[in-house]
Amino acid sequence: MIAHINICMDISINNQSAESLALRCLANGQRILVTGQKYSPIEPYIIQHGGEIRYVDAADAAGRYLELPWPDWADVIFLGQWDDSLNGPYKIFSHLLTIIDPWHRLAEHQSSGGIIYPGINRQHELRDRVIADVALYTSDIQPNLVEVWPVLQDRTDILYMLAWEELTYMEHHMPGRPVEEMVSEIREAYVNGKTTVLFDLSGEAVLTDCLHKIQVIIRCMPDIDPKVFLVTSAINVSDAYKVACVENNWAQHINILSYNRFEFAIQKHITHMLEESSASVSYKICDKKKFVCMNKVARGHRVYLLGKLFEYDLLDDAYWSFQENIPLSDFIDVPERDQVVRNQIELNQYRLPMNLNATPIRNNPVDLIPHDLEYHDDSYFSVVTETMFYKDDTTWIHKQLRNRSLYTVFLTEKTFRPVAFKHPFILLSMPYSIKTLKDMGYKTFHPYINESYDIEEDDDKRMDMIIAEIRRLCAFTREQWMSWQVDIKEIVEYNYDVMLSKSGPEHAYNNLEI
């Protein structure tokens, strides 16, 4: 039973305090969601100063799987009622919304959008902590925006940067910080001549929560008009952003810049690996295991594929990893089509998790080391399970891992690892991902791999086509494999050379003009 701490804030708050709290809310966004439907002192002041307000029960806000419309509406959450379940074992507020907690009780890890405890001055605390932590990620082989767009180096006088995640040369961090703090910094920078703001999200797809937060930041500084750029590794984002603006009633304030950070990173990693070790990359024609398939996060398409590979008994002669257990309780409203997957996961629970190349120190192997090369040298092809596959990313498995991303092609190190290791691959990704690789200058593997799945926009049909092709290849005789490798060799050698030959600006999808 959920325990409520019912403290009537109507008694302890006067009009002046209510207006002060209302203005604090509005400094972080115009749409205020209040947990605790009986709490209303700030409502007239929110409305008076041009904001909107809605209410939700605190217990509903803590529901792990509860589908509520408010995360897509709200800019700010005001904890008008405390509920003990808000400090449960799972992150409750994961939509980058600013949280205002007058109770001073919400644990910091419960929010990815920044928490304000009224009466406690934490200005710059999170920023300073991130600046200190960035040193943990410092590496000469990380991609650098200046290498991709050299003009950035020449315009530091007008450029102010905020980063989504760890980057070696950035001074600021976006997640986990309240909107008001970031608005204050941007406004100060603007007054000092830095009239261009660049949000670097190149380590992720274009997350709609992040877009929302940037839109809120822009709306919270109507007195200035900076030019705003967003950097991403997703492709063809501008059209998707326009659609998102229409759907969410956003003004189109953001200029989109795209570059393939992960192609660039893998290029640097393979060069570094070969320089620092005795390893070499060559395509060997010989008997091998059927394929290699590496998985970390249990996303819906990966779980579905795993269940089907179990069903067709295709994993005993393959290298595969799945670094997470898959609790059966995570199968939510399983469609009839997918019951067989659930049954296969249940039958094979004892085999999970399965690890290949992760270690306690290297728990997310996005770089390249010689040990990784061994799995590729000793298998015929890779099955690459990219980050994004389903257009509807609220899939039946792990709803708490929803990407909430714009529907665009997004290719990560998972795709470019086999390129660096001279390995053919099948790609579980968004439609037209194979076409995107061709547009980037690579050759793909048709007719030796049937890649017709790439133009199939129906996600279930595309998955079935990919599984059918994996089964077809796995049924090859030894003689067929030997002939197939001869045919493949020229393509993997060509792709390897293309990757290593690219300069920094060649990784950009569009030009930067500031």
C-alpha positions as CSV (number, residue, x, y, z in Angstrom):
1,M,0.0,0.0,0.0
2,I,1.4,3.4,-0.9
3,A,2.0,5.6,2.1
4,H,1.2,9.3,1.8
5,I,2.6,12.0,3.9
6,N,-0.3,14.5,3.9
7,I,1.0,17.9,4.8
8,C,-1.4,20.7,4.0
9,M,0.8,23.4,2.4
10,D,-2.3,25.7,2.2
11,I,-1.9,26.4,5.9
12,S,1.8,27.1,6.0
13,I,2.1,29.2,2.9
14,N,1.1,32.8,2.5
15,N,0.3,34.7,-0.7
16,Q,3.7,36.2,-1.0
17,S,5.3,32.8,-0.7
18,A,2.8,31.3,-3.2
19,E,3.6,34.0,-5.8
20,S,7.4,33.5,-5.3
21,L,7.0,29.7,-5.8
22,A,4.8,30.4,-8.9
23,L,7.5,32.7,-10.4
24,R,10.2,30.1,-9.6
25,C,8.1,27.5,-11.6
26,L,7.7,29.9,-14.5
27,A,11.4,30.6,-14.6
28,N,11.7,27.0,-15.7
29,G,8.8,26.7,-18.1
30,Q,5.3,27.8,-18.8
31,R,3.4,24.5,-18.3
32,I,3.4,23.5,-14.6
33,L,2.3,20.0,-13.4
34,V,1.5,19.9,-9.7
35,T,1.5,16.5,-7.9
36,G,-1.2,16.6,-5.4
37,Q,-4.6,17.6,-6.8
38,K,-5.7,19.4,-3.6
39,Y,-2.8,21.8,-3.7
40,S,-3.7,25.1,-5.3
41,P,-2.2,28.2,-3.7
42,I,0.2,28.8,-6.6
43,E,-2.5,28.4,-9.3
44,P,-3.8,32.0,-9.6
45,Y,-0.3,33.3,-9.8
46,I,0.7,30.8,-12.4
47,I,-2.2,31.9,-14.5
48,Q,-1.7,35.6,-13.7
49,H,1.8,35.5,-15.1
50,G,0.9,33.7,-18.3
51,G,1.5,30.0,-17.3
52,E,-0.7,26.9,-17.4
53,I,-1.2,24.4,-14.6
54,R,-2.5,20.8,-14.3
55,Y,-2.7,18.4,-11.5
56,V,-1.9,14.7,-11.1
57,D,-1.9,12.4,-8.0
58,A,1.5,11.9,-6.6
59,A,1.0,8.1,-6.6
60,D,0.3,8.2,-10.3
61,A,3.5,10.1,-10.9
62,A,5.4,7.3,-9.2
63,G,3.8,4.5,-11.3
64,R,6.6,2.7,-13.1
65,Y,4.6,1.7,-16.2
66,L,1.7,4.1,-16.0
67,E,1.1,5.8,-19.3
68,L,0.4,9.4,-18.6
69,P,0.1,12.2,-21.1
70,W,1.7,14.8,-18.8
71,P,5.4,14.2,-19.7
72,D,4.7,15.4,-23.2
73,W,2.8,18.4,-21.9
74,A,4.6,19.7,-18.8
75,D,7.7,21.8,-18.6
76,V,8.0,21.8,-14.8
77,I,6.8,19.4,-12.1
78,F,6.0,21.0,-8.7
79,L,5.8,18.5,-5.9
80,G,2.7,19.9,-4.1
81,Q,2.2,16.7,-2.3
82,W,4.8,14.2,-1.1
83,D,4.4,10.5,-1.6
84,D,7.0,8.0,-0.3
85,S,6.9,6.1,-3.5
86,L,8.6,9.0,-5.3
87,N,11.8,7.8,-3.8
88,G,11.4,4.2,-5.1
89,P,14.0,2.0,-6.7
90,Y,13.4,3.3,-10.2
91,K,13.9,6.7,-11.7
92,I,10.5,8.4,-11.7
93,F,11.1,11.6,-13.5
94,S,13.1,10.7,-16.6
95,H,11.9,13.2,-19.1
96,L,14.4,16.0,-18.5
97,L,11.8,18.1,-16.8
98,T,12.8,20.5,-14.0
99,I,11.5,19.4,-10.7
100,I,10.7,21.8,-7.9
101,D,10.7,20.1,-4.5
102,P,9.7,22.3,-1.6
103,W,9.8,19.2,0.7
104,H,13.6,18.8,0.1
105,R,13.0,15.0,0.0
106,L,13.3,13.9,-3.6
107,A,16.5,12.0,-4.1
108,E,18.8,13.4,-6.8
109,H,18.9,10.2,-8.8
110,Q,15.2,10.3,-9.3
111,S,15.4,13.0,-11.9
112,S,17.3,13.4,-15.1
113,G,16.2,17.0,-15.6
114,G,17.4,18.8,-12.5
115,I,15.9,19.4,-9.1
116,I,15.3,22.7,-7.3
117,Y,15.0,22.7,-3.6
118,P,13.5,26.2,-2.8
119,G,15.5,27.9,0.0
120,I,18.7,26.0,-0.9
121,N,21.2,27.7,-3.2
122,R,22.7,25.1,-5.5
123,Q,23.6,27.4,-8.4
124,H,26.4,25.8,-10.5
125,E,26.8,22.9,-8.2
126,L,25.8,20.3,-10.9
127,R,27.8,22.1,-13.6
128,D,30.9,22.2,-11.4
129,R,30.5,18.5,-10.6
130,V,30.2,17.6,-14.3
131,I,33.3,19.7,-15.2
132,A,35.3,17.6,-12.7
133,D,33.8,14.4,-13.9
134,V,34.6,15.1,-17.6
135,A,38.2,14.4,-16.9
136,L,37.3,10.7,-16.5
137,Y,36.4,10.6,-20.2
138,T,39.3,12.6,-21.6
139,S,40.9,10.8,-24.5
140,D,42.9,11.9,-27.5
141,I,41.0,9.5,-29.7
142,Q,37.5,11.0,-29.1
143,P,36.0,12.8,-32.1
144,N,36.1,16.5,-32.0
145,L,33.6,18.9,-33.4
146,V,36.3,21.3,-34.5
147,E,37.8,18.6,-36.8
148,V,34.4,18.2,-38.4
149,W,33.6,21.9,-38.6
150,P,36.9,23.9,-38.4
151,V,34.9,27.2,-38.5
152,L,34.1,26.5,-34.8
153,Q,37.7,27.2,-33.9
154,D,37.5,30.6,-35.5
155,R,34.2,31.7,-33.9
156,T,34.7,31.0,-30.2
157,D,34.2,34.8,-29.6
158,I,30.4,34.4,-30.4
159,L,29.9,30.7,-29.6
160,Y,28.5,29.3,-26.4
161,M,28.3,25.5,-26.1
162,L,26.3,23.2,-23.9
163,A,26.9,19.4,-24.1
164,W,24.5,16.5,-23.7
165,E,27.2,14.1,-22.6
166,E,30.8,13.7,-21.9
167,L,33.0,15.5,-24.3
168,T,36.6,16.4,-23.6
169,Y,36.6,20.0,-24.6
170,M,33.2,21.1,-23.3
171,E,32.7,23.3,-20.2
172,H,29.0,22.6,-19.6
173,H,26.6,19.8,-19.4
174,M,22.9,19.8,-20.2
175,P,21.1,16.9,-18.4
176,G,20.5,17.1,-14.7
177,R,20.5,20.9,-14.6
178,P,17.4,23.1,-14.1
179,V,16.3,25.2,-16.9
180,E,16.7,28.5,-15.0
181,E,20.4,27.9,-14.4
182,M,21.1,27.2,-18.1
183,V,19.0,30.2,-19.1
184,S,21.0,32.4,-16.7
185,E,24.2,31.3,-18.2
186,I,23.1,31.7,-21.8
187,R,21.7,35.2,-21.1
188,E,25.0,36.2,-19.5
189,A,27.0,34.8,-22.4
190,Y,24.7,36.6,-24.9
191,V,25.3,40.0,-23.1
192,N,29.1,39.3,-23.4
193,G,28.8,38.8,-27.2
194,K,28.3,35.0,-27.5
195,T,25.2,35.2,-29.6
196,T,25.3,31.7,-31.0
197,V,24.4,28.7,-28.7
198,L,25.3,25.2,-29.7
199,F,23.8,22.2,-28.0
200,D,25.9,19.1,-28.6
201,L,23.7,15.9,-28.7
202,S,26.0,14.0,-31.0
203,G,26.3,11.0,-28.7
204,E,22.6,10.2,-29.0
205,A,19.7,10.1,-31.5
206,V,17.5,13.2,-31.3
207,L,15.7,12.5,-28.1
208,T,12.3,14.3,-28.0
209,D,12.7,15.0,-24.3
210,C,15.9,16.8,-25.1
211,L,14.3,18.8,-27.9
212,H,11.5,19.7,-25.5
213,K,14.0,21.0,-22.9
214,I,15.8,23.1,-25.5
215,Q,12.5,24.6,-26.7
216,V,11.7,25.4,-23.0
217,I,15.0,27.1,-22.5
218,I,14.5,29.2,-25.6
219,R,10.9,30.2,-24.5
220,C,12.3,31.2,-21.1
221,M,14.5,34.0,-22.5
222,P,12.2,36.1,-24.7
223,D,14.3,39.1,-24.1
224,I,17.2,37.8,-26.2
225,D,17.4,36.1,-29.6
226,P,20.4,33.8,-29.9
227,K,21.0,31.7,-32.9
228,V,20.6,28.1,-31.7
229,F,22.2,25.0,-33.2
230,L,21.7,21.3,-32.2
231,V,24.4,18.8,-33.2
232,T,23.3,15.2,-33.7
233,S,24.6,11.9,-35.2
234,A,21.1,11.1,-36.6
235,I,20.5,11.7,-40.3
236,N,17.9,13.7,-42.2
237,V,16.7,15.3,-39.0
238,S,15.5,18.6,-40.3
239,D,12.3,17.2,-41.8
240,A,11.6,15.1,-38.7
241,Y,12.2,18.2,-36.5
242,K,9.6,20.2,-38.6
243,V,7.1,17.4,-38.0
244,A,7.8,17.4,-34.3
245,C,7.3,21.2,-34.2
246,V,3.9,20.8,-35.8
247,E,2.9,18.0,-33.5
248,N,4.0,19.7,-30.3
249,N,3.1,23.3,-31.3
250,W,6.8,24.4,-31.1
251,A,8.3,27.3,-32.9
252,Q,11.1,26.2,-35.2
253,H,14.0,27.9,-33.4
254,I,16.6,25.2,-33.8
255,N,19.1,24.8,-36.7
256,I,20.1,21.1,-37.1
257,L,23.6,20.0,-37.7
258,S,24.4,16.3,-38.4
259,Y,27.7,14.4,-38.5
260,N,28.5,10.8,-38.0
261,R,30.3,10.9,-34.7
262,F,30.4,7.1,-34.4
263,E,31.9,6.6,-37.8
264,F,34.6,9.2,-36.9
265,A,35.1,7.5,-33.5
266,I,35.5,4.0,-34.9
267,Q,38.0,5.4,-37.5
268,K,40.0,6.8,-34.6
269,H,39.7,3.7,-32.4
270,I,40.9,1.3,-35.1
271,T,43.8,3.6,-36.0
272,H,44.8,3.8,-32.3
273,M,44.4,0.1,-31.8
274,L,46.7,-0.8,-34.7
275,E,49.3,1.8,-33.6
276,E,49.3,0.6,-30.0
277,S,49.2,-3.2,-30.5
278,S,50.6,-5.9,-32.8
279,A,47.1,-6.6,-34.1
280,S,46.4,-6.4,-37.8
281,V,43.1,-6.4,-39.7
282,S,42.9,-8.9,-42.6
283,Y,40.0,-10.8,-44.2
284,K,40.8,-14.5,-43.7
285,I,38.9,-17.1,-45.9
286,C,38.5,-20.2,-43.7
287,D,36.1,-22.3,-41.6
288,K,34.4,-20.2,-39.0
289,K,31.5,-19.9,-36.6
290,K,28.3,-18.6,-38.3
291,F,28.0,-15.1,-36.9
292,V,28.7,-12.7,-34.1
293,C,26.0,-10.6,-32.4
294,M,26.8,-8.3,-29.5
295,N,24.0,-6.8,-27.3
296,K,24.0,-4.8,-24.1
297,V,20.7,-3.0,-23.4
298,A,17.6,-5.2,-23.7
299,R,15.7,-3.2,-26.3
300,G,12.6,-4.7,-27.8
301,H,14.0,-5.6,-31.2
302,R,17.0,-7.3,-29.6
303,V,14.9,-9.4,-27.3
304,Y,12.6,-10.4,-30.2
305,L,15.6,-11.4,-32.3
306,L,17.1,-13.4,-29.4
307,G,13.9,-15.3,-28.9
308,K,13.8,-16.2,-32.6
309,L,17.4,-17.3,-32.6
310,F,16.6,-19.5,-29.6
311,E,13.6,-20.9,-31.5
312,Y,15.6,-21.8,-34.6
313,D,18.6,-23.1,-32.6
314,L,21.1,-20.7,-34.2
315,L,23.2,-19.6,-31.3
316,D,25.3,-22.7,-30.5
317,D,27.5,-22.1,-33.5
318,A,27.7,-18.3,-33.1
319,Y,29.3,-15.7,-30.8
320,W,26.6,-13.8,-29.0
321,S,26.3,-11.6,-26.0
322,F,23.3,-10.3,-24.1
323,Q,24.5,-8.4,-21.0
324,E,21.2,-8.1,-19.3
325,N,18.8,-10.5,-17.7
326,I,15.3,-10.3,-19.2
327,P,12.7,-10.7,-16.4
328,L,9.5,-12.2,-17.6
329,S,7.6,-9.5,-15.7
330,D,8.9,-7.1,-18.4
331,F,6.8,-8.7,-21.1
332,I,3.8,-6.3,-21.1
333,D,0.7,-6.9,-23.1
334,V,2.5,-9.4,-25.3
335,P,0.9,-9.7,-28.8
336,E,-0.1,-13.2,-29.9
337,R,2.6,-13.0,-32.6
338,D,5.3,-12.7,-29.9
339,Q,4.2,-15.4,-27.4
340,V,6.8,-17.7,-28.9
341,V,9.5,-15.2,-28.0
342,R,8.3,-15.0,-24.5
343,N,8.3,-18.8,-24.2
344,Q,11.8,-19.0,-25.7
345,I,13.1,-16.4,-23.2
346,E,11.6,-18.4,-20.4
347,L,13.1,-21.7,-21.5
348,N,16.5,-20.1,-21.9
349,Q,16.7,-17.8,-18.8
350,Y,19.5,-19.9,-17.5
351,R,21.7,-18.8,-20.4
352,L,21.4,-15.1,-19.5
353,P,23.2,-12.9,-19.1
354,M,25.8,-13.9,-21.7
355,N,29.0,-11.9,-22.0
356,L,31.7,-11.7,-24.7
357,N,33.8,-8.6,-24.5
358,A,32.6,-6.5,-21.5
359,T,34.5,-6.3,-18.3
360,P,33.8,-4.4,-15.0
361,I,36.1,-1.6,-16.3
362,R,34.9,-1.8,-19.9
363,N,31.2,-2.4,-19.2
364,N,30.0,-0.6,-22.4
365,P,32.5,-1.6,-25.1
366,V,32.1,1.2,-27.6
367,D,35.8,1.3,-28.4
368,L,37.9,-1.4,-30.2
369,I,40.6,-3.7,-28.7
370,P,42.4,-6.6,-30.3
371,H,40.2,-9.1,-28.3
372,D,37.1,-7.8,-30.2
373,L,38.8,-8.6,-33.5
374,E,39.1,-12.3,-32.6
375,Y,35.3,-12.8,-32.6
376,H,35.1,-11.2,-36.1
377,D,38.0,-13.1,-37.5
378,D,36.4,-16.3,-36.5
379,S,32.8,-15.7,-37.8
380,Y,31.4,-15.3,-41.2
381,F,29.2,-12.2,-40.6
382,S,27.9,-9.8,-38.0
383,V,24.3,-9.4,-36.9
384,V,24.3,-5.7,-35.9
385,T,21.4,-4.7,-33.6
386,E,21.3,-1.0,-33.8
387,T,19.9,1.3,-31.1
388,M,16.7,2.1,-33.0
389,F,14.5,-0.3,-35.0
390,Y,10.8,0.3,-34.2
391,K,9.0,3.4,-35.3
392,D,6.7,2.9,-32.3
393,D,9.4,2.6,-29.6
394,T,6.8,1.9,-26.8
395,T,7.3,-1.8,-27.6
396,W,6.0,-4.7,-25.5
397,I,9.3,-5.3,-23.8
398,H,11.0,-2.8,-21.5
399,K,8.6,0.1,-21.8
400,Q,10.8,2.0,-19.4
401,L,13.6,2.0,-22.0
402,R,11.6,3.9,-24.6
403,N,13.9,5.9,-26.8
404,R,11.4,8.8,-27.4
405,S,13.4,9.8,-30.4
406,L,12.7,11.4,-33.7
407,Y,12.1,8.8,-36.4
408,T,15.4,9.1,-38.3
409,V,18.3,6.8,-39.3
410,F,20.8,6.6,-36.5
411,L,24.0,4.6,-37.0
412,T,26.3,4.1,-34.0
413,E,29.6,2.3,-33.4
414,K,27.7,-1.0,-33.7
415,T,27.4,-0.5,-37.4
416,F,31.0,0.8,-38.0
417,R,32.7,-1.8,-35.8
418,P,32.4,-4.6,-38.5
419,V,33.5,-2.1,-41.2
420,A,36.7,-1.5,-39.1
421,F,37.1,-5.3,-38.7
422,K,36.5,-6.1,-42.4
423,H,33.4,-8.0,-41.6
424,P,30.2,-8.3,-43.6
425,F,26.9,-7.7,-41.7
426,I,23.2,-7.7,-41.6
427,L,21.7,-4.6,-40.0
428,L,18.7,-4.4,-37.7
429,S,18.0,-0.7,-37.8
430,M,15.5,1.8,-39.2
431,P,14.4,1.5,-42.8
432,Y,16.9,2.9,-45.4
433,S,19.9,2.5,-43.1
434,I,21.6,0.4,-45.8
435,K,20.8,3.1,-48.3
436,T,22.4,5.7,-46.0
437,L,25.6,3.7,-45.8
438,K,25.7,3.7,-49.6
439,D,25.2,7.5,-49.6
440,M,28.1,7.7,-47.3
441,G,30.4,6.0,-49.9
442,Y,30.3,2.4,-48.7
443,K,29.4,-0.7,-50.6
444,T,27.0,-3.1,-49.0
445,F,26.6,-6.8,-49.6
446,H,23.8,-7.5,-52.1
447,P,23.5,-10.0,-53.7
448,Y,25.6,-12.1,-51.3
449,I,23.3,-10.9,-48.5
450,N,19.7,-10.2,-49.4
451,E,19.3,-6.6,-48.3
452,S,15.7,-6.0,-49.6
453,Y,14.7,-5.7,-45.9
454,D,16.2,-2.2,-45.9
455,I,13.3,-0.7,-47.8
456,E,10.5,-2.4,-45.8
457,E,8.9,0.2,-43.6
458,D,6.6,-2.3,-41.7
459,D,8.8,-3.1,-38.7
460,D,7.4,-6.6,-38.1
461,K,7.9,-7.6,-41.8
462,R,11.4,-6.1,-41.8
463,M,12.2,-8.2,-38.8
464,D,10.9,-11.3,-40.4
465,M,12.9,-10.7,-43.6
466,I,16.1,-10.2,-41.5
467,I,15.5,-13.4,-39.6
468,A,14.8,-15.3,-42.8
469,E,18.1,-14.1,-44.3
470,I,20.1,-15.1,-41.1
471,R,18.5,-18.6,-41.4
472,R,19.3,-18.8,-45.1
473,L,23.0,-18.0,-44.5
474,C,23.3,-20.3,-41.5
475,A,22.1,-23.2,-43.7
476,F,25.1,-22.8,-46.1
477,T,27.4,-25.8,-46.7
478,R,31.1,-25.5,-46.2
479,E,31.6,-25.1,-49.9
480,Q,29.1,-22.3,-50.1
481,W,30.8,-20.5,-47.3
482,M,34.2,-20.7,-49.0
483,S,32.8,-19.3,-52.2
484,W,30.8,-16.6,-50.4
485,Q,33.9,-15.4,-48.6
486,V,35.8,-15.0,-51.8
487,D,32.9,-12.8,-53.2
488,I,32.7,-10.7,-50.0
489,K,36.4,-10.0,-49.6
490,E,36.6,-7.2,-52.1
491,I,33.7,-5.3,-50.5
492,V,35.0,-5.4,-46.9
493,E,38.5,-4.4,-48.1
494,Y,36.9,-1.4,-50.0
495,N,34.8,-0.3,-47.0
496,Y,37.8,-0.5,-44.7
497,D,39.8,1.8,-47.0
498,V,36.8,4.2,-47.3
499,M,36.6,4.6,-43.5
500,L,40.3,5.2,-43.0
501,S,40.5,7.7,-45.8
502,K,37.9,10.1,-44.5
503,S,39.0,13.5,-43.2
504,G,37.1,15.3,-40.4
505,P,34.9,17.4,-42.5
506,E,33.9,14.3,-44.6
507,H,32.0,13.0,-41.6
508,A,29.6,16.0,-41.7
509,Y,26.2,15.7,-43.3
510,N,25.7,19.4,-43.7
511,N,27.7,22.7,-43.5
512,L,27.9,25.0,-40.6
513,E,27.5,28.7,-41.2
514,I,27.7,31.1,-38.2
